[in-house]
Amino acid sequence: MEIYEPGSRDTVLGSWRCTAPVHVASGEVLRLGALVPDALPSYALRAVAVEHVMWIKDGVLAHKLMVFTEPVA
């Protein structure tokens, strides 16, 4: 899973491997204080778009979730 800096489609705020499925929908608020270095515990962003990238690697389906964000007002 990649979460992008607010307003960016190029700058990744953070990238994490997930062992379980993660569901994020546009409009949801993401509380990221525990995941982003030097962020306050209350740090939050709103998902404005979600894209799924899929490909085959060594005969197995691989998947990347890309979450684009904006600041929470």
N, C-alpha and C positions, 0 to 999 in steps of 0.2 A: 504494500500500500504506500502510495506517495501522496503527501498533502503539500499543496503549493502555497507560496506566499500570497497574501491577499492581493487580488487584482492581477496576478501573474499567471501565465500559462507556460513559463519557462523556468522559474526559480523554485526549486523544491525546498520547502521548509524542513521536511523530514521524510525519511523512507524507512519502513519497517517490514520485516518478514512476518507473516501471520500464519500460525499453524491451524487456525480455525477460521471459517468464513466470517467476513466483516461486511455488514450492510450499512451503507451511508446513502442518504437520499438528499437531493437538493432541498434547501430550506432548513435542514437540521443544523443545530448548534453543536459544535465540537469543542469540548472542554479539554484543552491540550496542555494545561499547566504542568502535568507530571511528565510530559513527553518532550517538551521543548526546553533545552538548556537556558538557564537564566530567566525563564518566564515566571510570572507570578502564578500561584496556584489557580487563580480565577481566569487565566488567559483563555479566551474563547474566540473562535471564528465560525462563520456561517458557511456551509457548503452551498455553492451557487451552481455548480455543475459537477457531474460525476461521469467519468469515462472508463470503460473496461477495455483493456488491450489483451488479446489472446493470441497465442502462437503454439506451435508444436516444438517441443525440445526433447530429443532422445525418445521420440514416439509417445510422449506424454503431453497432455494439454497443460500449458502454463498460462497464468493469468496475472495481470497487474491492475489494481484499482487506483485510478488517478482522481483526486479530489481537489477541485478548484474552489477558492474561498474568497470571502470578503470580511472586513472587520464587523464585529457585533456592536451595534450602536448602543 
